[in-house]
């Protein structure tokens, strides 16, 4: 029964939107209903929270990649570009008397 519940949750739920609090609440309900043992509930909660965190991290990385690609295609100066120019200006300023 535990394995069936676990597999159903992992494939059927939007894990990324589950909060740790909701997961724990849900697994406690299953334990109270007698559908899971206390140990199975703890293990399921840990697994769901871990999967949700991994999913969230993957989505953040994907969004970051797409934003970077979009900015690159727009030919907009990045922080690194601006920092490089600032270094060049500093170098040139040292060689030229501005007064």
C-alpha positions in Angstrom: 0.0 0.0 0.0 2.8 2.4 0.9 4.6 1.9 -2.4 1.4 2.5 -4.3 0.7 5.8 -2.4 4.3 6.9 -2.9 4.3 6.2 -6.6 1.0 7.9 -7.1 2.1 11.0 -5.3 5.4 11.2 -7.1 3.8 10.9 -10.5 0.5 12.6 -10.0 1.2 15.7 -7.9 2.9 18.9 -8.7 5.7 18.3 -6.2 7.2 21.7 -6.7 4.1 23.4 -5.2 4.1 21.3 -2.0 5.4 22.9 1.1 7.1 20.9 3.8 4.2 21.8 6.1 1.6 20.5 3.6 3.6 17.3 3.1 3.8 16.6 6.8 0.1 17.4 7.3 -0.8 15.1 4.4 1.3 12.2 5.6 0.0 12.6 9.2 -3.5 12.3 7.8 -2.5 9.0 6.1 -1.0 7.7 9.3 -4.1 8.6 11.3 -6.3 6.9 8.7 -4.2 3.8 9.1 -3.1 3.8 5.4 0.6 4.2 6.4 2.6 3.4 9.4 4.3 6.2 11.3 7.7 5.2 9.9 6.3 5.0 6.3 4.7 8.5 6.9 8.1 9.9 8.0 9.9 8.3 5.0 7.3 9.5 2.5 7.4 13.0 3.9 11.2 13.1 3.6 11.1 11.8 0.1 8.4 14.2 -1.1 10.1 17.2 0.5 13.4 16.1 -1.2 11.8 15.7 -4.6 10.0 19.0 -4.3 13.3 20.8 -3.5 15.0 19.1 -6.4 12.2 20.0 -8.7 12.3 23.6 -7.5 16.0 23.8 -8.0 15.7 22.4 -11.5 13.1 24.9 -12.4 15.1 27.8 -11.1 18.1 26.7 -13.1 16.0 26.3 -16.2 14.5 29.8 -15.8 18.0 31.2 -15.2 19.2 29.6 -18.4 16.3 31.0 -20.4 16.7 34.5 -19.0 20.5 34.4 -19.7 19.8 33.2 -23.3 17.2 35.9 -23.8 19.4 38.7 -22.5 22.3 37.4 -24.6 20.2 37.5 -27.7 19.1 41.1 -27.0 22.8 42.2 -27.0 22.5 43.9 -23.6 25.6 44.6 -21.5 26.0 42.2 -18.6 27.5 42.9 -15.2 30.7 41.3 -16.4 30.8 43.5 -19.4 30.3 46.6 -17.3 32.9 45.4 -14.8 35.4 44.8 -17.6 34.8 48.3 -19.0 35.3 49.8 -15.5 38.6 48.0 -15.1 39.7 49.4 -18.5 38.7 52.9 -17.6 40.6 52.6 -14.3 43.7 51.4 -16.2 43.5 54.2 -18.7 42.9 56.8 -16.0 46.2 55.7 -14.3 48.0 56.4 -17.6 46.5 59.8 -18.3 46.7 62.9 -16.3 43.0 64.1 -16.1 43.6 67.3 -14.1 
